[in-house]
Amino acid sequence: MPTPEPLSIREPLPAPAFEPLPVVLAGARGHGRSHLLNIHRLEKRGLVRLAGVCELRPLDAAELDGLGEPAQSDDFEALLAVTGARLAVLSTPIQTHTDLTLAAVRHGADVLLEKPPAPSYAEFRRMADGVAAAGAVCQIGFQSLGSHAVPAIRELIADGAIGEVRGVGAAGAWVRDEAYFRRAPWAGRRRLDGLDVVDGALTNPLAHAVATALALAGTTLAEDVTGIETELFHAHAIESDDTSAVRVTTAAGFPVTVAATLCAEKSREPYVVVHGTRGRITFWYREDRVLLQRAGHGPEETVYGRTDLLENLVAHLTDGTPLLVPPDATGAFMRVVEAVRTAPDPLPLPAAHWRTEPGESAARRVVEGVEALVDGSAEQLRLYSELGAPWASPAPAEVR
């Protein structure tokens, strides 16, 4: 289950010429609450109808305010069968994604699946191949890839606005306290009960930074990746990483780096920078905001619209609108997940390099100077060890 990010909706569809599609939501609390509210919004537009909710504990009347009385069950397949759902929205623990997606398509439902799609590349392929074999459709929930800024930036690059691309860097500096890592049994875990989970800064809360950087680099398919280096650390007492960096070598011949931390002094908007020989493009992907800086021109800032991924899925099913984030478009991202999964376990940061501060719900750990390192990585396309971080050793793990 991913970290909540706003479902920014700015480009609604016209009034539908079809009956509302029945949808089942699996995972309606936590981040799932944002999906519940989005379904409510689309219900008002006549696009969908909430037919069922799958939760271990049924939602009460207050949680369902305005959404009627959908069927509720902790048995997902039974709920699909009784509701005849056409759509399934899955906001459940990472290790459940593949099995629940395949259950949905067996029952004739198409799927909006939260990111990350799966905890391993093998599970991702099992999911994607199973969806294709069923003749079904799956949209992966990278909301940032619904931003109209993404194709606009790609067009700027293709038109040579910033010259030849030298590389793409992304930076994410967020704050998460100890309660965040206690919110669920799988939180902060690489494995649980013998199953891969691969929760971590790069693969879950700041996964959008990775996916968006790869998308702007034109590196979306698994085969677009030729090598991956990782540096994984944690300041909190967890199994997974909370301060990490990755560098992807691309078939296009330039690197993509992402540096992320959940141990910042304060949270900042994550961003992606495309470096060119004659300029640069900075994209704050949660705000759909783009800054173009190039030789011979003044800075140009633009805020773009965004298409909601559930709306896009409905449009795909009803009028053939192209799907924005099909599984194969996240193949390169899943190569990064696999590299994190197979890398040596994250190293604990020595206590001399972090301090404890009060958090929103519990204590949190702040890594000294990590914001400058995150920004430095995006600017210089380097990993923490190459930027001189005193705790970033040994050399990065490399996967090819």
Secondary structure, DSSP 8 states (H G I E B T S, - for coil): ----------------SS--EEEEEE--STTHHHHHHHHHHHHHTTSEEEEEEE-SS---TTTTTTS---EEES-HHHHHHHHT-SEEEE---GGGHHHHHHHHHHTT-EEEEESSS-SSHHHHHHHHHHHHHTT--EEEE-GGGGBTHHHHHHHHHHTTTT-SEEEEEEEEE-B--TTGGGSSTTTT-SEETTEE---STTTTTTHHHHHHHHHHTT--SGGGEEEEEEEEEESSSSSS-SEEEEEEEETTSSEEEEEEESB-SS----EEEEEETTEEEEEETTTTEEEEEETTS--EEEE--B--HHHHHHHHHHH----SS-GGGGHHHHHHHHHHHHS---EE--GGGEEEEE-SSSEEEEETTHHHHHHHHHHHT--GGGGT-TT--S--EEE-
